């Protein structure tokens, strides 16, 4: 994401651009630091050194400015407005609601938001500088397991000061930092496993809170560069894609030295919308060590339980790859740069349903076996 600005932007425009860029980086920096598998993928697709070679034909690839298709977050519907907790952070920067999705089996609702449509939020080619936002939350009351439901409600119904303004401010601060607003005391391993059996989505959210669940790299916006941050053109004068297809990109990441395990949830690595215009894939989530407390102390002593801990590896985050193809009436040519406004927009329920499972145990186990 480049800070280079057209000369007609006002100081106020530049301030807006910088503020939104800084907010996104506040999520992305800890995400990359915590998830080595995701960082490997991002570094491979946005190399920091101009001497890196392209995987196709030895062309030097120097695209260093990172650009995201979307950022994704999870929450519970019974805390801080559910998915609205993070949505509010982006709405104050000019994001607008575009649509909703429902995942009946997972008991999850989602919404997506478009970035600001203003000169300060577009690059020199007219494409968005900033990503879409995809936020979701679990409908806790719909869980069938009463014990799991009780654990979640107890954890997320944190005690707050009797001041609505203070509560709202605290909620925004936690959401802006990608924190865990309900972590007042350590979670027990028994509690975590109870929730995980009922909903792996819920277990991830209980541990990670409003941390960035994943970034999505737009494969259709990775170009072969002749000069850093400038799109190289072919004989027809059209900027040329680095990867001809999503599959080409995945083959690059799957091969040494990266050897990234990819999720095959939904029946295959590549998830395709019914219209064929939205193609998505993802890595398997990273695992991180998490410290749980003992289930209980002697005579139910919580202080003693807190003092006795157990460490267990739990799912963190992953990275997604998106290829948006030209719509039928756009006249765009796949394989070349096509303005984002002419590409398939939005999200697809079946694709997203499978992508959710990148943090699930079945995919993580398969990924460990493959790596």
Secondary structure, DSSP 8 states (H G I E B T S, - for coil): ------TT--HHHHHHHHHHHHHHHHHHHHHHHH-HHHHHHHHHHS-S-TT-B-TTTT-B----S--EEEEEEEEETTSTTTTHHHHHHHHTTT-EEEEEEEETTTTEEEEEEE---SGGGB-TTS-BSS-EEEEEEE-GGG-S-HHHHHHHHHHHS----S-HHHHHHHHHHHHHHT--TT-SS--BHHHHHHHHHH-HHHHHHHHHTTS--EEEEEGGG-B-EEETTEE-B-TTS-BBBSSSSHHHHHHHHHSTTT---B--TTTSS-EE-TTS-EEEEEB---EEEEEEE-S--GGG-HHHHHHSEEEEEEE--EEEEEEE-B-TTT---TTB---GGGB--S--HHHHHHHHGGGSHHHHHHHHHH-
